[in-house]
Amino acid sequence: MADPQQILVAEDDPGLNRLISFKLEKEGFKAISAFDGKKALKTALEENISAIVLDIMMPFLDGIQVLKKVRAAKPHLPVIILSVKSREADLHQALELGASDYMTKPFQPEKLVERLKQVMEDN
């Protein structure tokens, strides 16, 4: 049997990170958690991951900085942005920088998994 696809969950809220990771693992993925932008970037560049769920507001490096650096190194890696920022300008900026999708908090974890599968399929 093939190893499960690894998904990086870059979310600084421990409870939300656990919830997302739990939902992903229930769907057969392997979740790798990062609680700050530096760790998220290091993991994204060094591990064999299939996609990233990326919060924008994180310590050390924000999600936008992480997205820019990941896009430079891995242009086709699916990235879904999760954010409390719901302004059209925030969404536009993230998509312009290469995010595959953008979801605002609060969100339904099942919807996130569904959209994640979709962007991974589209890649």
HUJO-V929713 format. One line per field, one symbol per residue. psi: psi as a letter, one per 30 degrees, with the letter a starting at -180 (. if undefined). burial: I if it has 16 or more other C-alpha atoms within 10 Angstrom, else O. Layout:
psi = ???
burial = ???
This chain:
psi = klklkkkkjjkfjeeeeeeeeeeeefgglkkkkkgleeeeeeeefflilflkjjkejlldkleeeeeeeeeeeifgkkkkkklfjgkeeeeeeeeefgkflkkkkllkeeeeeeeeeeeeef.
burial = OOOOOIIIIIIIOOOOIOOIIIIIIOOOIIIIIIIIIIIIIOIIOOOOIIIIIIIIIIOOIIIIIIIIOIIOOOOIIIIIIIIOOOOOOIIOOIIOOIIIIIIOOOOOIOOIIOIIOOIOOOO
